[in-house]
Amino acid sequence: HVRTYRDADYLFAINDRRTYGDYIGPWKMMTEKGLPNVGKVTLRRPSGAVYDLVNHKPVPFSVRDGVTEIPVSYETNDGRLFLAVSRPLGPLALRVQGNEVTVTSEDRDVMIPIEVRRPGEKPFYGVVKDGVWRHAFPSAANVTVHSLATGETAVRQNP
C-alpha cells in the first residue's frame, strides 16, 4: 500500500508468505507460521532517497526506467514502512523558547516522524508537517529530538 503526501510516498510492505502450523482451526489447519521471503518493493516514480521508518535509516534502492526498486528480505511474516522522496532529507533544527519546543525542517513537502525525549519521561512522538512541529511541555529543559526517518538527533541542553 502507498500513501502520498506532496513529495513523499509512504510504502507499507508486508510479508504474508506463510505455511501450515500446529494450530487446528475450523478447517483442520491454518497457515499461521511466517516463512522467509526475499524480493523487491517497487514504486512507479523515481526517488532520490528512501528511508526505513522502522529502523530509522536510509536504505539502498535503485531507479530504473522511472521505477524505484527497494530490495527487501524477511525472516518471517513481518512488515516494512518506507519513506520515498525526490531528494535526501535535510537536518532538523531544534529551538526551545520557555516551555515550547519547536522542530523545523527545510523539507516542507514531507511529513517527518520524530521522537522527543526528556530526562526521566516516556518518549513523546510527533510529525514535522509543512516544515514545523511545536509542543509545549511543563519543562522544556534538556530536550533530544530524533528523526525516525534519517536517524539523526538534535539536542538542546539547558545551560
Beta strands, then each sheet from edge to edge (+ up, - down):
strand 1: 2-5
strand 2: 8-14
strand 3: 18-20
strand 4: 31-34
strand 5: 37-43
strand 6: 49-52
strand 7: 57-58
strand 8: 62-64
strand 9: 67-74
strand 10: 79-85
strand 11: 92-97
strand 12: 100-105
strand 13: 112-117
strand 14: 124-128
strand 15: 132-136
strand 16: 143-147
strand 17: 153-156
sheet 1: 1+ 2- 10+ 6- 7+
sheet 2: 3+ 4-
sheet 3: 5+ 9- 8+
sheet 4: 11+ 12- 15+
sheet 5: 14+ 13- 16+ 17-
end
